[in-house]
Amino acid sequence: MTIGRLGLVLLPVIAASAGGAAPQSPGFSGHTVSVTITDLRNSDGVVRACMTSREDKFPKCRGVATAYSAVIRPRTNQVVVTFDDVAPGRYAIALLHDENGNGKADRALGMMPKEGFGFSRDAPVRMGPPKFGDAAFDLDRTDKAMQIRMRYMM
């Protein structure tokens, strides 16, 4: 699945932001960020992905009109999402396997995630989501390919 820039899919829980990326001129041909998402436990629901350069919006990526975002229906335990026309910058990616497709991250006892999640650089999850700096990667003059492992706590 290929996703372009600006207003693609606004997610109820994960509405992504390109925030710090400069607006592009009509002839701009940006870079591609390709993400292979592995270890999905089933093909239920959708995988929601957001990529942001805004530290203050990570990992929920809410409240910014510009977007690098995707909603993908998994068919196997691995899916690929591609973000196109991405300006150089520092970004972080957050994933949610929204297994019941209700548009939000379901939790047990109000805290523990019941659905899968993942972050760029496989950033560690301790007593909450990772900080932007733990998940951030630099996109310079070349395309970027990475793998993110979906994790489940329940």
C-alpha positions in Angstrom: 0.0 0.0 0.0 1.4 3.4 -0.9 0.5 6.5 1.0 1.2 10.1 -0.1 1.4 13.3 1.8 -1.3 15.6 3.2 -4.8 14.7 4.3 -4.8 11.0 3.3 -6.4 9.2 6.1 -7.2 11.0 9.4 -7.3 8.3 12.1 -9.5 8.8 15.1 -6.7 7.8 17.5 -3.7 8.0 15.3 -3.9 11.1 13.0 -0.4 11.5 11.8 1.7 14.6 11.4 4.4 15.7 9.1 4.6 18.8 11.3 8.2 19.9 10.9 8.4 19.1 7.2 8.5 22.1 5.0 5.6 22.5 2.5 6.6 21.1 -0.9 6.6 22.8 -4.2 4.5 21.2 -7.0 7.6 19.6 -8.7 8.9 18.1 -5.4 9.8 14.5 -5.5 10.4 13.4 -1.9 11.8 10.2 -0.5 10.1 6.9 0.3 9.9 5.3 3.7 9.0 1.6 3.5 8.0 -0.2 6.6 7.6 -4.0 6.9 5.4 -4.7 9.9 6.0 -8.2 11.2 4.6 -10.6 13.9 0.9 -9.7 13.7 -0.9 -12.3 15.7 -3.9 -12.4 13.3 -5.4 -10.7 10.3 -8.3 -9.1 12.2 -9.2 -5.4 12.0 -6.7 -2.9 10.7 -3.2 -1.7 11.3 -3.0 2.0 11.9 0.3 3.7 11.2 1.5 7.2 11.7 4.8 8.9 11.0 5.5 12.3 12.6 8.4 14.7 12.9 6.6 16.4 15.9 8.0 15.3 19.2 5.1 16.8 21.0 2.6 14.7 19.0 4.3 11.3 19.3 3.0 8.6 19.7 -0.6 9.5 19.3 0.0 11.9 16.4 -3.2 13.9 17.0 -4.2 17.4 16.1 -2.2 18.3 13.0 -3.9 18.6 9.6 -0.8 17.5 7.6 -0.3 13.7 7.6 1.8 10.8 6.8 -0.7 8.1 7.8 -2.1 4.8 6.8 -4.8 2.2 7.6 -4.0 -1.2 6.3 -6.1 -4.4 6.4 -3.7 -7.3 7.1 -4.0 -10.5 5.2 -1.1 -12.3 6.8 1.1 -11.9 9.8 3.2 -9.3 7.9 2.2 -6.2 6.0 4.1 -3.4 4.2 3.3 0.3 4.3 5.0 2.8 2.1 5.0 6.6 2.8 5.8 8.5 -0.4 7.0 12.1 -1.0 8.5 12.4 2.4 10.7 15.5 3.0 14.1 15.0 4.7 13.9 15.3 8.5 13.7 13.4 11.8 10.7 11.2 12.2 9.2 8.5 14.5 6.6 5.9 13.6 3.8 4.5 15.8 1.7 1.5 15.0 -1.5 0.1 16.4 -3.1 -3.3 15.4 -6.7 -2.2 15.9 -8.0 -5.8 15.9 -11.7 -4.9 16.4 -11.5 -1.8 14.1 -13.1 0.5 16.6 -10.6 3.3 15.9 -8.9 3.4 19.4 -6.3 1.6 21.4 -8.3 -0.7 23.7 -6.9 -1.2 27.2 -7.4 -3.6 30.1 -7.9 -2.0 33.6 -7.5 1.3 31.8 -3.7 0.9 31.3 -2.5 -2.3 29.7 -2.8 -2.4 25.9 -5.1 -5.3 24.7 -4.1 -4.8 21.1 -0.7 -4.8 19.3 1.6 -1.8 19.0 5.0 -1.1 17.6 7.5 1.8 17.1 10.2 2.7 14.8 13.7 1.5 15.8 11.8 -1.1 18.0 11.9 1.5 20.7 11.6 -0.1 24.1 8.3 0.2 26.0 8.7 0.4 29.8 6.0 2.1 31.9 4.4 3.7 28.9 5.1 4.5 25.3 8.7 5.4 24.3 9.9 8.9 23.9 10.2 10.4 20.5 14.0 10.3 20.7 14.0 6.5 21.3 11.9 5.9 18.2 13.3 8.7 15.9 15.2 8.1 12.8 16.7 10.5 10.2 15.6 10.6 6.7 18.3 12.3 4.6 19.0 12.1 0.9 18.0 8.5 0.3 14.9 6.4 0.7 14.5 4.4 3.9 13.4 0.8 4.5 12.8 -0.6 8.0 11.1 -3.4 9.9 8.9 -2.9 12.9 7.8 -5.9 15.0 4.2 -5.7 16.3 4.1 -6.5 20.1 1.3 -7.7 22.3 1.0 -7.6 26.0 -2.1 -9.7 26.3 
